[in-house]
Amino acid sequence: MKYFVVPAAVLALLLGVSLWNAAAVGAAVEPWCEALSEASDRAAREDWDEAARAVRETQRSWEERQVYFHIVTAHDELEAADALFEAAESFAAERDAAEFRACVAQLAAQLRVVAEMQRLSAKNVL
């Protein structure tokens, strides 16, 4: 019986850390997606300064978490999000509402993919 205590404790610890990580990443991603949705709404109202500011602030917050995300998730997904942040800033500077809103929607979806990859689910385990 005592031979199973240490492995069981290690597995329980890993499960706890995995659940905490999924919650932490999800908690970080949701405000970013809300901010991007607000940026899209501002672009629809032609408030480009505020739309660009929202994207920049979201990107800054994203970059503050980059070290952690590079440890826990796939780099391809992070690089795709980085590229979409740059594209969104470019479309905001050009004041291209259709492209900006499409890019911001794609960026929010990409951020949700990053969060989804951290969730404990059969799809992710298998």
Backbone bond lengths (Angstrom), bond angles and torsions (degrees), N, CA, C in turn:
res aa  C-N    CA-C-N  psi(-1)  N-CA   C-N-CA  omega(-1)  CA-C   N-CA-C  phi
1 M - - - 1.447 - - 1.528 111.36 -
2 K 1.340 116.58 -41.34 1.458 118.57 -177.01 1.524 112.37 -67.23
3 Y 1.317 118.09 -19.44 1.462 121.23 178.76 1.530 112.21 -72.66
4 F 1.313 116.00 -17.32 1.455 119.84 -179.18 1.531 113.05 -96.08
5 V 1.307 118.01 -11.59 1.457 121.29 -175.81 1.527 111.21 -67.76
6 V 1.323 116.96 -49.34 1.474 119.88 -177.76 1.531 111.34 -64.69
7 P 1.337 119.36 -48.96 1.472 117.80 177.90 1.525 112.55 -61.74
8 A 1.317 117.79 -38.26 1.461 120.68 178.80 1.533 110.23 -65.27
9 A 1.314 116.89 -39.21 1.465 120.42 178.48 1.523 110.77 -65.87
10 V 1.326 116.91 -40.91 1.464 120.80 178.55 1.529 110.19 -64.11
11 L 1.317 117.24 -43.32 1.466 120.44 178.34 1.527 111.13 -64.30
12 A 1.322 117.16 -40.87 1.465 120.49 178.16 1.526 110.54 -64.15
13 L 1.327 117.11 -40.22 1.458 121.19 177.73 1.530 110.73 -63.66
14 L 1.320 117.38 -44.95 1.466 120.83 178.38 1.524 111.93 -63.04
15 L 1.320 116.84 -39.55 1.458 120.46 177.04 1.528 110.03 -63.25
16 G 1.318 116.92 -44.40 1.463 120.79 178.86 1.516 112.23 -61.78
17 V 1.321 116.92 -43.75 1.465 120.80 178.96 1.526 110.38 -65.04
18 S 1.316 117.29 -39.51 1.469 120.80 178.58 1.526 111.47 -63.74
19 L 1.313 116.54 -43.31 1.461 120.10 178.75 1.529 111.16 -66.15
20 W 1.333 116.33 -41.12 1.466 120.10 177.83 1.530 110.05 -62.91
21 N 1.330 117.26 -43.97 1.463 121.57 -179.68 1.528 110.75 -60.49
22 A 1.322 117.31 -45.38 1.460 120.89 179.74 1.525 110.57 -60.78
23 A 1.325 116.60 -41.93 1.462 120.12 179.04 1.525 110.99 -66.91
24 A 1.321 117.49 -40.64 1.466 121.24 -179.24 1.530 111.41 -65.41
25 V 1.308 117.15 -44.16 1.465 120.60 179.47 1.527 110.24 -66.69
26 G 1.320 117.03 -43.67 1.464 120.31 177.79 1.520 112.28 -61.43
27 A 1.331 116.42 -40.31 1.470 120.70 178.98 1.524 111.35 -66.78
28 A 1.308 117.74 -30.72 1.461 121.03 178.30 1.526 111.06 -76.56
29 V 1.311 117.71 -38.56 1.464 122.27 -173.66 1.527 112.56 -73.72
30 E 1.310 118.50 -39.06 1.465 120.43 -175.19 1.530 113.68 -59.12
31 P 1.344 119.97 -46.65 1.474 117.81 177.27 1.530 112.72 -62.53
32 W 1.322 116.87 -32.62 1.462 119.83 177.72 1.517 110.36 -65.06
33 C 1.314 116.71 -43.44 1.469 120.17 179.36 1.520 111.00 -65.07
34 E 1.324 117.11 -38.11 1.466 120.40 177.12 1.531 110.43 -64.64
35 A 1.327 116.61 -41.78 1.471 120.36 178.99 1.525 110.62 -64.81
36 L 1.321 117.11 -38.39 1.464 120.16 178.33 1.518 111.21 -68.16
37 S 1.313 117.01 -35.82 1.461 120.36 176.16 1.532 109.80 -64.22
38 E 1.321 116.49 -41.38 1.462 120.56 176.54 1.534 110.65 -63.32
39 A 1.335 117.03 -39.98 1.465 120.93 177.53 1.526 110.50 -61.23
40 S 1.312 116.23 -41.39 1.463 120.57 178.54 1.529 110.80 -63.57
41 D 1.325 116.16 -42.00 1.468 119.95 178.10 1.523 110.88 -63.49
42 R 1.315 117.09 -40.33 1.470 120.72 179.48 1.531 110.89 -66.10
43 A 1.317 116.32 -37.47 1.464 119.43 177.18 1.525 110.42 -65.26
44 A 1.319 116.71 -37.88 1.465 119.91 177.96 1.527 111.06 -63.63
45 R 1.338 116.98 -29.45 1.465 121.56 177.92 1.527 111.67 -91.69
46 E 1.346 116.46 8.41 1.472 122.89 178.95 1.529 113.25 64.76
47 D 1.322 117.27 25.60 1.467 122.03 175.80 1.531 107.30 -94.43
48 W 1.320 116.11 74.06 1.459 121.98 -170.58 1.523 113.36 -69.15
49 D 1.309 117.86 -34.10 1.462 119.48 179.45 1.522 110.96 -62.46
50 E 1.325 116.14 -44.61 1.462 120.18 179.73 1.529 111.51 -71.79
51 A 1.322 117.26 -35.38 1.467 120.42 177.66 1.524 110.16 -63.25
52 A 1.332 116.16 -46.27 1.470 120.51 179.41 1.521 110.89 -65.70
53 R 1.331 116.78 -38.81 1.463 120.50 178.74 1.529 110.85 -63.12
54 A 1.327 117.22 -42.01 1.467 121.12 179.50 1.530 111.10 -62.31
55 V 1.326 116.32 -40.76 1.467 119.60 178.77 1.529 110.35 -67.30
56 R 1.329 117.24 -43.10 1.474 120.39 179.12 1.521 111.80 -62.15
57 E 1.329 116.77 -43.35 1.463 119.78 179.67 1.524 111.40 -66.00
58 T 1.315 116.21 -39.36 1.461 119.82 177.26 1.520 110.22 -65.16
59 Q 1.318 117.09 -41.49 1.458 120.53 178.49 1.520 110.82 -64.42
60 R 1.313 117.02 -40.39 1.463 120.05 178.77 1.533 110.65 -62.56
61 S 1.313 116.03 -43.65 1.463 120.25 177.66 1.529 110.62 -63.92
62 W 1.317 116.43 -40.10 1.471 122.57 177.23 1.524 110.05 -60.13
63 E 1.320 116.13 -46.26 1.463 120.50 -177.76 1.524 112.24 -66.53
64 E 1.313 117.42 -29.30 1.465 120.42 176.60 1.518 111.53 -64.22
65 R 1.309 117.97 -26.81 1.473 122.69 -178.64 1.530 112.78 -98.36
66 Q 1.325 117.55 1.07 1.463 121.47 -174.15 1.530 113.79 -57.01
67 V 1.307 118.04 -43.00 1.473 119.43 -177.98 1.523 109.48 -58.65
68 Y 1.323 116.31 -47.33 1.462 120.14 179.78 1.527 110.86 -62.05
69 F 1.323 116.66 -46.71 1.457 119.59 -178.83 1.527 111.94 -63.87
70 H 1.311 117.90 -34.43 1.463 119.65 177.89 1.524 111.10 -67.25
71 I 1.305 117.00 -24.30 1.465 120.24 177.80 1.524 110.92 -78.26
72 V 1.335 116.96 -39.92 1.461 119.02 -169.07 1.528 115.71 -103.39
73 T 1.320 118.93 -7.32 1.465 117.95 -176.47 1.532 111.53 -137.62
74 A 1.314 114.99 172.56 1.461 121.69 -177.00 1.524 110.72 -71.03
75 H 1.310 115.95 135.55 1.463 121.34 -177.45 1.518 112.22 -66.76
76 D 1.325 118.03 -31.78 1.466 120.60 -179.93 1.524 111.22 -60.14
77 E 1.316 116.55 -41.59 1.462 120.62 -179.81 1.523 110.92 -66.45
78 L 1.319 116.57 -37.59 1.464 120.76 179.49 1.524 110.98 -69.71
79 E 1.322 116.46 -41.24 1.462 120.43 178.89 1.522 111.41 -65.09
80 A 1.329 116.48 -35.86 1.469 119.91 177.10 1.525 110.20 -64.39
81 A 1.331 116.86 -41.65 1.462 120.16 178.12 1.526 110.64 -65.30
82 D 1.327 117.26 -41.42 1.467 120.18 178.20 1.528 110.97 -59.61
83 A 1.321 116.38 -43.79 1.469 120.59 179.50 1.529 110.79 -63.49
84 L 1.319 117.00 -38.33 1.465 119.94 179.25 1.525 111.53 -69.85
85 F 1.331 117.85 -34.59 1.471 119.63 174.72 1.527 109.74 -61.00
86 E 1.325 116.67 -45.14 1.466 120.28 179.91 1.526 111.19 -63.63
87 A 1.320 116.89 -41.81 1.467 120.41 179.09 1.527 110.73 -64.62
88 A 1.315 117.48 -40.20 1.468 120.61 179.55 1.527 110.66 -63.28
89 E 1.325 116.59 -41.91 1.469 119.09 176.84 1.525 110.84 -62.38
90 S 1.316 117.10 -40.22 1.457 121.33 179.38 1.530 110.92 -63.51
91 F 1.322 117.01 -45.39 1.468 120.14 179.52 1.528 111.22 -66.10
92 A 1.325 116.92 -33.61 1.471 119.78 177.09 1.530 109.82 -66.96
93 A 1.328 116.10 -40.82 1.471 119.24 178.98 1.527 110.96 -64.83
94 E 1.332 116.63 -35.73 1.461 121.31 178.51 1.524 112.54 -80.02
95 R 1.328 116.14 -12.64 1.469 122.95 -177.92 1.521 111.78 58.87
96 D 1.311 114.51 44.01 1.460 122.43 178.13 1.527 107.76 -99.14
97 A 1.316 115.51 94.92 1.467 120.54 -172.38 1.522 113.30 -60.57
98 A 1.323 117.48 -45.52 1.468 119.97 -176.79 1.526 110.78 -63.39
99 E 1.322 116.63 -49.07 1.465 120.05 -179.25 1.531 111.14 -66.34
100 F 1.333 116.82 -39.92 1.455 120.65 179.65 1.521 110.74 -61.68
101 R 1.315 116.70 -49.17 1.465 119.83 -177.85 1.523 111.34 -64.89
102 A 1.328 117.61 -38.19 1.465 120.36 177.16 1.523 110.69 -65.85
103 C 1.317 116.49 -42.34 1.461 121.04 -179.57 1.523 111.11 -65.67
104 V 1.320 117.07 -41.96 1.464 121.29 -179.95 1.531 110.25 -65.82
105 A 1.319 117.51 -38.61 1.466 120.42 176.52 1.525 110.68 -64.39
106 Q 1.322 116.62 -41.52 1.460 120.77 177.79 1.528 110.44 -65.66
107 L 1.315 117.40 -38.64 1.458 121.98 178.49 1.521 111.00 -64.18
108 A 1.330 117.08 -44.83 1.463 120.08 177.96 1.529 110.51 -61.44
109 A 1.325 116.38 -40.54 1.470 119.78 177.21 1.527 110.94 -63.51
110 Q 1.323 116.91 -39.81 1.466 120.95 179.11 1.535 110.65 -64.83
111 L 1.311 117.08 -40.60 1.463 120.23 178.13 1.530 110.73 -64.99
112 R 1.319 116.06 -37.14 1.471 119.15 176.63 1.526 111.30 -67.21
113 V 1.325 117.22 -32.46 1.471 120.55 175.42 1.523 109.95 -63.49
114 V 1.326 116.79 -41.96 1.475 120.71 177.95 1.526 109.41 -58.83
115 A 1.332 116.93 -44.45 1.470 120.48 178.97 1.521 111.00 -66.76
116 E 1.318 116.69 -41.57 1.470 120.88 -179.31 1.525 111.60 -61.52
117 M 1.317 116.44 -35.94 1.466 120.26 -178.88 1.526 112.08 -64.42
118 Q 1.326 117.95 -20.36 1.457 121.80 -177.70 1.525 113.18 -93.73
119 R 1.324 116.96 -12.44 1.459 120.16 -178.58 1.519 110.78 -71.36
120 L 1.312 114.75 145.75 1.452 121.03 176.42 1.531 107.77 -83.46
121 S 1.316 115.75 105.63 1.461 120.62 -179.93 1.531 108.01 -146.41
122 A 1.307 114.66 162.55 1.465 119.43 179.32 1.523 110.56 -59.85
123 K 1.328 116.90 -38.28 1.461 121.56 -179.92 1.531 110.42 -60.51
124 N 1.328 117.56 -42.71 1.444 120.86 -178.50 1.519 112.92 -76.66
125 V 1.314 117.15 -32.74 1.466 120.28 -179.52 1.522 110.74 -73.75
126 L 1.335 115.30 -42.33 1.463 119.41 -177.78 1.494 109.55 -87.56
